[in-house]
Amino acid sequence: MSAEEMKMSMFYTWVQNRGFEFIPTHYIVGCSWDFVKVNDMERVVGATLNPEANRNGVHIEIVGDFNKWVPNDAQYEMVNQLIQWILEKHPDMEIKWHKDFQPKNCPWVNFDWSRIKTYKEPEYIEFSLSRYYSVLPDQKRYYNDRSYEEDFKINCDGDCLVTANWHQLTNDDKYKSVACPKEYPLGTKIWLDWIGEVVCNDRGGAINGNKIDMRCWIGDDALNNRKKCPTGVRKWYIVE
């Protein structure tokens, strides 16, 4: 895809988002020291699956399919100059791969992030991800045909809709609230491989070592959609 084609693609994205709160901001780095500013960098972003990135992000698109090809020296240098300029205006901005938000679409196997001067690869930890849910007394069924009381005892501690750090659950917490080992303070933000950023809001008797429990939401919604709730061995790193 040429820089002009990418510019038009981003322009159409901007047009489609005009009626919404978030409008994408893009800088397109071409193959010969040029870059295209599609719209003003002070505008907020609506081009990823991550709400935090949508509110606070600046997106940089680089011309080329880097699962097949290798970026040239000019592209790396232009990206470094562009990032330096953005950080001068926004010094607290964190640099992340796009695959942090859409990993299946953006593996970028041939992009050498060590050549981006301001980027530091996080220290990953391998861990096991399990799942639990918030139990309600009027559900149509309970997990493995247990009773409400049995499911409540396993999944809840006092109030199933309030976390261990007294956070009242809202719709924004779906697949974003986790139970962590006690060595991680409540409120710790964690990035989970292929999932994105979550918050350590809970504890659990079996949650120790390299294990995290994902809250797979509430009541029948959690049970009916539990296959969408991620599990298995994954990577993580501490955001803050």
Stockholm file with secondary structure:
# STOCKHOLM 1.0

chainA/1-240         MSAEEMKMSMFYTWVQNRGFEFIPTHYIVGCSWDFVKVNDMERVVGATLNPEANRNGVHIEIVGDFNKWVPNDAQYEMVNQLIQWILEKHPDMEIKWHKDFQPKNCPWVNFDWSRIKTYKEPEYIEFSLSRYYSVLPDQKRYYNDRSYEEDFKINCDGDCLVTANWHQLTNDDKYKSVACPKEYPLGTKIWLDWIGEVVCNDRGGAINGNKIDMRCWIGDDALNNRKKCPTGVRKWYIVE
#=GR chainA/1-240 SS CCHHHHHHHHHHHHHHTTTSSCCCCEEEECSSSCEEECSCTTSCCCCSSCHHHHHHCCEEEESSCTTTSCCCHHHHHHHHHHHHHHHHHCTTCCCCCGGGTCTTTCCCTTCCGGGSTTCCCCCCEEEEEEEEEECCTTCSCCGGGCCHHHHHHHHCSSCTTBCTTCCBCCGGGTTTEEECCTTSCTTCEEEETTTEEEEEEECCTTCCSSEEEEEEEEHHHHHHTGGGSCCEEEEEEECC
#=GC SS_cons         CCHHHHHHHHHHHHHHTTTSSCCCCEEEECSSSCEEECSCTTSCCCCSSCHHHHHHCCEEEESSCTTTSCCCHHHHHHHHHHHHHHHHHCTTCCCCCGGGTCTTTCCCTTCCGGGSTTCCCCCCEEEEEEEEEECCTTCSCCGGGCCHHHHHHHHCSSCTTBCTTCCBCCGGGTTTEEECCTTSCTTCEEEETTTEEEEEEECCTTCCSSEEEEEEEEHHHHHHTGGGSCCEEEEEEECC
//
